[in-house]
Amino acid sequence: MGGKKTRTPAEQVKKLMKSGKVKKKCCQSKPRCSKCPVLALKRLKAA
């Protein structure tokens, strides 16, 4: 086990937003959904 703190999925998404990996808002556009915060949150919750 590494020295990483466990974060809630919401905190992880906030961190991704800050680093520019995820957009601030969901734009409801399929082609750009790779950066969707809503889908990022769903993915992290599923993981």
HELIX and SHEET records of a PDB file:
HELIX    1   1 PRO A    9  SER A   19  1                                  11    
HELIX    2   2 LYS A   30  LYS A   35  5                                   6    
HELIX    3   3 PRO A   37  ALA A   46  1                                  10    
END                                                                             
